[in-house]
Amino acid sequence: MTVLWTSNDLRAATGGGIEADVQVSGISIDTRTIKQGDLFIALKGENSDGHAHIAQALQSGAACVMVHDAGPHTDSRLLVVADTMRGLEDLGQFARNRFHGQVVAVTGSVGKTTTKDMLLVALSALGPTHASVASYNNHWGVPLTLARLPKDARFCISEIGMNHAGEISPLAAQVRPDVAVITTIGTAHLGHMGSIAAIAEEKASLFGALSSGGTAIVPDDAPGQDFFARALPESCRLWKSGLSDHANIRIADLICDADGSRFTLCVDDAEQRVELSVPGRHLARNAALALGVVKALGSDLAKAASALTSFVPGAGRGQMRIVLDCVKLLDESYNASGPSVRAALETLALLPGQRRLAALGDIRELGEFAEAEHRSLAQTVIETDTIAFCCGPHMRALFDALPSALQGAYAPDAATLASILCEALRPGDLLLVKGSLGSRMRDVISALDNASDTVPA
């Protein structure tokens, strides 16, 4: 068992009190997934309070429980602090302060988690690497990632997200990266932020926390280049990544087809051939960002590129599989924005199949821009000759903008659309499923999986 925290460490980090002598091997904020040896942190939120699960956590194998209200509990394994959220942040900062490896922070409108996952694959080939789980990138996800950081790791990767102005800077200050990456600047959260410029400025605030001599990496074609330059500390350097001649991390000779992507990466004074086994121009750009990080850290570019050949997207983020025994599914159901829907449709167009279909759910958090943003997707749907099955009030604008030959069906919600879609699918079809998390496109995936279980082998 790897020991992350001892009782003395916990006292030193949080200023809290604990009577028992414990050794902690993990950090949990959810008793449903608690493991033997975890520290359970009883966070109090708007709709739940972890203090109601103290006894359950201990019964499930927790080494100790962080609380700010012990109530009737008198167990010596309680770590009592003034506030559990602040206690989590204190653990994260203590762990960051004792860490002597290299730290990478990733933000962006699209592609944060995929780029982080690529970095995890690439850097793990070079040494022990710790990374954010799933999309743990908010006010509790970032300190939780840091609190779980083994002090003997070589690399740490933290994903940083935002919905509103002013959220990135305090999270970046906790992470203090050596390399900071912006994957894209797009329309995600446009309803909250009001403009693309405001989104770029917020993302650029990540650079203010860079360590001395650190590197910021941005797409060469992203809006907001002036914000990036102004936010960069004097001691740090700015690298641009993309296909243009002026890119510091340049993608050359790019070939994208159904088998994946192949290109030559030109970065600093090095050239490296890169091969990905998954299709999509956007994935090639994410890989270039990840390998640019490797170069910026002074690590082995060739070994990292070789490791990336094994990269496979996670469920809901571009994973490909067969459903109904005869339909190839491109599962992009986890989340969506305008640029990511276009990228997914363009990837679908690379794949062979009898028909291309897309089940598309609403893109959320667009505010007054929602109707125009959804309608603007029609051009890509038409160019890729994709039959659209749409759900949600905003996707109605896209559906109505399409020629009748590409109008599959419209439904008010994902569950209703799912049954229509299952009836419409034919052998040899290619199907994309994509939408914002709140549009519940996972209901479509579940329906496809359930229908697949009933299809004779």
Secondary structure, DSSP 8 states (H G I E B T S, - for coil): ----EEHHHHHHHH--B--S--EE-EEES-GGG--TTEEEE--B-SS-BGGGGHHHHHHTT-SEEEES--TT---TTEEE-S-HHHHHHHHHHHHHHH--SEEEEEE-SS-HHHHHHHHHHHHHTTS-EEE--TT--STTHHHHHHHT--TT-SEEEEE---SSTTSHHHHHHHH--SEEEE----STTHHHH-SHHHHHHHHHGGGGG--TT-EEEEETT-S-HHHHHHHS-TT-EEEEEESSTT-SEEEEEEEEETTEEEEEEEETTEEEEEEESS--HHHHHHHHHHHHHHHHTT--HHHHHHHHTT----TTTTEEEEETTTEEEEEETT---HHHHHHHHHHHTTS--S-EEEEEE---S-GGGHHHHHHTTHHHHHHTT-EEEEESTTHHHHHHTS-GGGEEEEESSHHHHHHHHHHH--TT-EEEEE--GGGTTHHHHHHHHHHHHHS--
